[in-house]
């Protein structure tokens, strides 16, 4: 048997019997890197260029302009409240925050209007082909683990948790929700826009009360800046649906995310999900990680552990970290999810 083959051990056999031929549940967490890879100017720094000449907004004045990630901007919002003195005008801050939301709404509509699909059928087929290839660059240990799981089910149910406001992922999914490839049936189920959409309450805020000054802002104002609470209050059921999808997953694949602290709620949910069963697998697709680096083993291992550590830092205890560490695999698919030949970016 060569190194790329896998011998079933007792745990595998137990898991095969336990699954009983049920479909595997694979969940994609899709971050802003997906839109960026397809040429959309959806970084926070892109948004800042659009509004940097505005005056009179205390948030724009105080938040750094050199941030790339939305999570950095959101953390900056919270830090801004912590730095404020008791006599600072709270109403001015709330007005500035509402202006940020209004400006964001206008900006993402502009980004949405830039998307023009040239060939919807080819876009859909290319996307479906890519989602079957996401594990191809894993080293044998991780790839074998995934192949065992995928080989056990009668088919593969796929759900998406979309952190983006645009409809790009929806356009990629298209209307073809069932397909067959490599003797395996795939069933595309749900795409949950966890942070809202262009047309439905785009959300910006912090994750929890530790990231904001409640004693200054007051309970109700803080509630309306906590992303998990906003998601619940909007009333579309996205919070409970996302929790349900996570809990039913066998494999979770994170793509295009900075794993920022303002989405801590979801990273903790995933860690708890991993902790509940040693058979579950998390794959983090990290932009810039060189999976093919075979010269310096120390650098390769160090980079991989750094990415893992950036995720498991959300665990409650060292024991929790040790429990799930070997269930996390790191990869980089820099050739996938680029559909620029099927999408043109209209200048606006």
C-alpha positions in Angstrom: 0.0 0.0 0.0 1.5 3.4 -1.0 1.3 6.6 1.1 -1.7 7.9 -0.8 -3.9 4.9 0.1 -5.8 4.6 3.3 -6.3 1.5 5.4 -9.6 1.6 7.3 -9.1 1.4 11.1 -11.6 0.5 13.8 -12.8 4.0 14.2 -13.5 4.3 10.5 -15.5 1.0 10.5 -17.5 2.2 13.5 -18.2 5.5 11.8 -19.3 3.7 8.6 -21.8 1.6 10.5 -23.0 4.6 12.4 -23.7 6.7 9.3 -25.6 3.9 7.6 -25.3 5.3 4.1 -26.8 8.8 4.9 -25.8 11.8 2.9 -22.7 13.6 4.0 -23.3 17.2 5.1 -20.7 19.6 3.7 -21.0 23.3 4.7 -19.1 26.2 3.0 -18.5 29.4 5.0 -17.8 32.0 2.3 -16.0 35.2 3.2 -15.2 38.4 1.4 -12.2 36.8 -0.3 -14.7 35.2 -2.7 -16.0 38.5 -4.0 -12.5 40.0 -4.0 -11.2 37.1 -6.1 -13.8 37.9 -8.7 -12.7 41.5 -9.0 -15.3 43.2 -6.8 -14.0 46.2 -4.7 -15.5 44.9 -1.4 -12.6 45.5 1.0 -13.1 48.0 3.8 -10.3 50.0 2.3 -12.3 50.2 -1.0 -15.3 51.5 0.9 -13.2 54.0 2.7 -11.9 55.5 -0.5 -15.5 56.2 -1.4 -16.4 58.1 1.8 -13.0 59.5 2.9 -14.0 63.1 1.8 -17.1 63.1 4.0 -16.9 65.5 6.9 -18.8 65.7 10.2 -19.0 61.9 10.8 -17.1 61.1 14.1 -16.6 57.5 13.1 -15.0 58.2 9.7 -12.8 60.8 11.5 -11.6 58.5 14.2 -11.4 55.0 12.5 -8.1 54.2 10.7 -8.3 54.3 6.9 -5.5 51.8 6.3 -7.5 48.7 7.3 -8.2 46.0 4.7 -10.7 43.8 6.6 -14.2 44.7 7.7 -13.5 43.0 11.0 -10.8 45.5 11.7 -13.2 48.3 11.0 -15.9 46.7 13.2 -13.4 46.3 16.1 -12.5 49.9 15.6 -16.1 50.9 16.1 -16.1 49.1 19.4 -12.8 50.6 20.5 -14.1 54.1 19.6 -16.9 53.7 22.1 -14.5 52.5 24.8 -12.3 55.5 24.3 -15.1 58.0 24.7 -15.7 59.9 27.9 -19.0 60.1 29.7 -19.7 63.7 28.5 -19.2 62.8 24.8 -22.4 63.2 22.7 -23.8 59.7 22.4 -26.5 60.9 19.9 -23.7 62.1 17.6 -22.1 58.7 17.7 -25.5 56.9 17.0 -26.2 59.3 14.1 -22.7 58.7 12.7 -23.2 54.9 13.0 -26.5 55.1 11.1 -24.8 57.2 8.4 -22.2 54.5 8.1 -25.0 51.9 7.5 -26.6 54.2 4.9 -23.3 54.8 3.1 -22.5 51.0 3.2 -25.9 50.3 1.7 -25.3 52.7 -1.2 -21.8 51.3 -1.7 -22.7 47.6 -1.8 -25.5 48.5 -4.3 -22.8 50.0 -6.4 -20.8 46.8 -6.1 -23.8 44.7 -6.9 -24.5 46.8 -10.1 -21.0 46.0 -11.3 -21.8 42.3 -11.6 -22.8 41.3 -15.1 -23.0 37.6 -15.9 -21.8 36.8 -19.4 -22.8 33.1 -19.5 -24.9 31.9 -16.6 -24.7 28.2 -17.7 -20.9 28.2 -17.9 -20.6 30.1 -14.6 -22.8 27.6 -12.8 -21.0 24.6 -14.3 -17.6 26.1 -13.5 -18.7 26.8 -9.9 -20.1 23.3 -9.4 -16.9 21.8 -10.8 -14.8 23.9 -8.4 -16.7 22.9 -5.2 -15.8 19.2 -6.0 -12.1 20.1 -6.1 -11.7 22.1 -2.8 -9.9 19.2 -1.1 -7.5 18.4 -3.9 -4.5 20.3 -2.4 -4.7 18.8 1.0 -1.8 16.6 2.1 -2.6 12.8 2.2 -3.5 12.8 5.9 -6.2 15.4 5.4 -7.3 14.2 2.0 -7.7 10.6 3.1 -9.8 11.7 6.1 -12.1 13.7 3.7 -12.3 10.9 1.2 -13.4 8.4 3.8 -16.2 10.7 4.9 -17.3 11.5 1.4 -17.1 7.8 0.4 -19.5 6.8 3.2 -22.5 8.8 2.2 -25.1 8.0 -0.4 -24.6 11.6 -1.6 -23.4 15.0 -0.5 -25.6 17.7 0.8 -24.0 21.2 0.5 -25.0 24.3 2.4 -23.5 27.8 2.2 -23.1 30.4 4.9 -22.4 33.6 3.0 -20.8 36.5 4.8 -21.0 38.7 1.8 -23.7 41.3 0.9 -23.6 40.8 -2.8 -25.5 38.2 -4.9 -22.3 36.8 -6.5 -22.5 33.5 -4.8 -26.2 33.1 -5.6 -25.4 33.8 -9.2 -22.7 31.1 -9.1 -25.1 28.6 -7.5 -27.7 29.3 -10.1 -30.7 27.0 -10.5 -28.9 23.7 -11.0 -29.1 22.4 -7.4 -28.5 18.7 -8.1 -25.6 17.2 -10.1 -23.5 14.1 -10.3 -19.7 14.0 -10.6 -17.2 11.1 -10.1 -20.0 8.7 -9.2 -21.2 10.9 -6.4 -24.5 12.8 -6.2 -24.4 16.4 -4.9 -27.4 18.3 -3.6 -27.1 22.1 -3.1 -29.4 23.1 -0.3 -29.3 26.5 1.3 -27.4 29.7 1.0 -27.8 31.8 4.2 -26.7 35.4 3.9 -25.7 35.7 7.6 -24.9 39.5 7.4 -27.8 40.4 5.1 -27.8 41.4 1.4 -27.9 44.4 -0.8 -31.7 44.4 -0.6 -32.1 43.2 3.0 -30.5 44.8 6.0 -26.7 44.7 5.5 -25.2 44.3 9.0 -22.1 46.0 10.4 -21.2 45.8 14.1 -19.3 44.0 16.8 -19.8 40.4 18.1 -20.3 40.8 21.9 -20.4 43.2 24.8 -16.7 42.8 25.6 -16.0 44.6 22.3 -18.1 47.7 23.1 -18.7 50.2 25.9 -22.2 49.4 27.3 -21.9 51.8 30.2 -21.4 54.7 27.8 -23.9 53.7 25.1 -26.6 52.1 27.1 -28.2 48.7 26.8 -30.5 49.2 23.8 -27.9 51.0 21.7 -25.4 48.3 22.3 -28.0 45.6 21.4 -28.4 47.3 18.1 -24.6 47.1 17.4 -24.2 43.4 18.3 -24.3 41.4 15.0 -25.7 38.2 16.5 -28.5 40.1 18.2 -29.3 42.1 15.0 -29.5 38.9 13.0 -32.0 37.5 15.5 -34.1 40.7 15.7 -34.4 41.1 11.9 -36.6 38.0 12.0 -35.5 36.0 9.0 -34.3 33.1 11.1 -30.7 33.3 9.8 -29.2 32.9 13.2 -31.1 29.7 14.1 -30.7 28.3 10.6 -26.9 28.8 10.6 -26.7 27.1 14.0 -28.7 24.2 12.7 -26.6 23.8 9.6 -23.4 23.8 11.7 -24.7 21.2 14.0 -25.7 18.9 11.2 -22.4 19.3 9.3 -19.8 16.5 8.9 -17.3 18.8 7.1 -17.0 22.6 7.2 -14.9 24.4 4.7 -14.0 28.1 5.3 -13.0 30.2 2.3 -12.0 33.8 1.9 -12.4 34.7 5.6 -10.0 36.6 7.8 -11.5 34.7 10.8 -11.9 38.1 12.5 -12.9 38.7 16.1 -16.2 40.3 15.2 -17.5 36.9 14.0 -16.3 35.2 17.1 -19.8 33.7 17.7 -19.6 31.6 14.7 -16.0 30.4 15.2 -17.0 29.3 18.8 -20.0 27.5 17.3 -17.7 25.6 14.9 -15.2 24.8 17.7 -18.1 23.4 19.8 -19.2 21.4 16.8 -15.7 19.9 16.4 -15.5 19.2 20.1 -18.8 17.2 20.0 -17.4 14.6 17.6 -13.9 13.5 16.7 -15.1 12.4 13.3 -15.9 15.9 12.2 -13.4 17.9 10.0 -12.8 21.6 9.5 -10.8 22.8 6.5 -9.5 26.4 6.4 -8.6 27.6 2.9 -6.0 30.3 3.8 -5.0 32.7 1.0 -1.2 32.9 0.7 -0.6 29.6 2.5 1.9 27.6 0.3 0.7 24.0 0.4 3.3 23.1 -2.2 6.3 24.3 -0.1 8.4 21.2 0.2 11.8 22.7 1.0 11.7 24.1 4.5 9.7 21.7 6.7 9.9 24.0 9.8 8.5 27.0 7.9 5.7 24.9 6.5 4.7 23.4 9.8 5.0 26.8 11.5 2.8 28.5 8.9 0.2 25.8 9.2 0.2 26.0 13.0 -0.1 29.8 12.9 -3.3 29.5 10.9 -4.7 26.9 13.2 -3.8 28.9 16.3 -5.6 32.0 14.8 -8.7 29.9 14.9 -8.4 27.9 18.1 -7.7 31.1 20.0 -11.5 31.3 20.3 -11.6 28.1 22.4 -12.4 28.4 26.1 -9.6 26.3 27.5 -6.3 24.7 26.5 -8.1 21.3 26.8 -10.6 22.4 24.2 -7.8 23.4 21.9 -6.0 20.1 22.2 -9.2 18.2 21.6 -9.9 19.7 18.2 -6.5 20.6 16.9 -6.0 17.5 14.8 -9.4 17.9 13.3 -8.4 21.1 11.5 -6.7 21.0 8.1 -5.2 23.9 6.2 -5.1 24.3 2.4 -4.9 27.0 -0.3 -6.9 26.8 -3.5 -5.7 29.9 -5.3 -6.8 28.6 -8.7 -10.4 27.9 -7.7 -13.5 30.2 -7.5 -12.1 32.7 -10.1 -15.0 33.1 -12.6 -13.8 36.3 -14.2 -14.2 34.9 -17.8 -18.0 34.5 -17.1 -18.4 37.8 -15.2 -17.7 41.3 -16.4 -17.3 44.2 -13.9 -19.2 47.2 -15.2 -17.7 50.5 -14.2 -20.0 52.6 -12.1 
